[in-house]
Structures are given as C-alpha cells and as structure tokens.
Amino acid sequence: MLSIPAVQVVKVYPGLRELTRFNLAAQRRQLQQIGVRRAHRHGIGSEFESLRDYVPDDEIRHIDWKATARKGHLVTRQYELERSQNILMMLDVGRTMWGELEGRAKIDYAIQAALLLAHVASFFDDRVGLLAFSNRIYTFLPPRRGRQQSYAVLEALHNLYADLEEPDYRTAFHFLEERWPRRSLLICFTDLWDPVSARSLIATLAAQQPRHLPVAVTLLNTSWVRAREQPPETAEAIFQKVAALETLQQRDQALRLLAQKGVLVVDSSAEKLSVELVNRYLEIKERMLL
C-alpha cells in the first residue's frame, strides 16, 4: 500500500457550470435557450437612452410612432435601467437546509443559485452582498459591485455546510439592520419544514417592509409531489401519500401567507432553482419594484 502524505489544504469550490452556460448564452444572445428570460442592460427605466429597431416581445407602449413613420418600420424606445441597486443574499445554513434532494445536499442547490445570481447581478452593475447564518452569523459581505465581489462571494460560500441548529431569523435580520440600513432586495434562501419555523420566517421577512423588498427562496421536494400524485399500492405508500399531502398543504399555506404579507416567493424544484431565481431578479429589475 502506497501512502502519500497531504502537504497542503486544497479548496474545493462549487461547480461553476451554470455560470459558464450563462456567459456563453449571453455572448451568443441565446439566454432563452437555457431558460433565462431575455436579459440585457436596457429595459423599463426612467431615463430615455436610444432608439432601435423593434424586435419580437418588445412592449407596444415603447414603440416610437414618430420615428416609425419616418423610417417606415417599427422603432422602439430604449430606457436605461436603474443602476447599482443593492442585492443582499441571506443564506440560511441551519436545519431547514440540512438534508438532501435528488441526491445532493439542499444547501448545495442554494449555493449554486446564489453564485449565479451574484454573477448576473454584477453583469447588471448591481451591488451584491451576502449574509450566511443559522443560530449565529457565519459570514457577512456588505453589498459591493464589480466582478471582484462575485469572487468574494465564491470564497465565502465554498466551505459552507448546513448544520442542525434552528435558524435564528430575528438575530440575522437584527445584525443586518445594524450593519446595512440601505434599501435592498433581500433574498432569503431557506426552506419550510414545519409551521413553527414557517411562522418565524413569515413574521421576520414581512417586517422588513417597507425598508427592503424581501424575497423568500424555497426548495420544493419533488418526491413529495410524486407521492401525492401516484395512487398508493401498499400500506407504506398510503402513509407516504398522507404525509406528502399534509406537508405540501402546510407549505402551500405558508407560501400563500408570505405572498399576502407582500413577500415575493420563489418556490422551485432543485434543478430549476438557479434559473427561476435569476428570472425573478430580472423581472424585479424590469418592473422597477426595488
């Protein structure tokens, strides 16, 4: 047996395949092929920027009819989006994110989505920050813009693991209030396990308004959906179906209550989380909700 001593610590980073796919698709103007809504630095803003030829999916209200009459074809007005908005990602690494989905740790899906969002937000020149917590604060990066901040987020996330501690949302948001009072898009990566933790999350996120725009990002366990929809053939399958029905009903109630309180929600299956989160971020920018 050959034994080779380890001489140095090697960092193991999350997979960056989604970032590579986004970059390639953006360069080729093929973002829709990877599920991302049309993304560019122009949109519905307050400052007129330029005129360009109409393309499919442009809104009719943005057509410049005078320019259209002069040129003989449809011409669209472009407006510059508000720049350098604050995006603060709050990553729950407590028990709600412990466990696996589809053979991978739930926290890994959240980290992948957070990395892609940080990368896309830097593409739009927004300031991006990070707060990771469970029953204590693990790391905090105040929002900054630029590609270097994306690398800082990667460094902060690469060695994070979920623990079995109860997430303390109040402490996390109090910490944030003391260190970052500026209005921000607060994106909280968490999950809904039981009514007790859901009540705490709902109350704390709803209280962030109107200072911030809160978004709850949760992972839908598709095995529960399959158990709910499949006809049971054994006694064990019956118990699984009943448990799935009860769990999904509780989650639906919590998600509806979040929406009623004015909290935006991204509830996605694990494999679609990154793309659906980026699409919601782009929608928020386009609609100027922040």
Secondary structure, DSSP 8 states (H G I E B T S, - for coil): -------S--------HHHHHHHHHHHTT-GGGGT-----SEES-SEEEEEEE--TT--GGGB-HHHHHHHTS-EEEEEE---S-EEEEEEE-SGGG-SEETTEEHHHHHHHHHHHHHHHHHHTT-EEEEEEESSSEEEEEEEE-SHHHHHHHHHHHTT----SS---HHHHHHHHHHH--S--EEEEE----SHHHHHHHHHHHHTTTTTSEEEEEEEE-HHHHHHHHS---SHHHHHHHHHHHHHHHHHHHHHHHHHHTT-EEEEEEGGGHHHHHHHHHHHHHHTT--
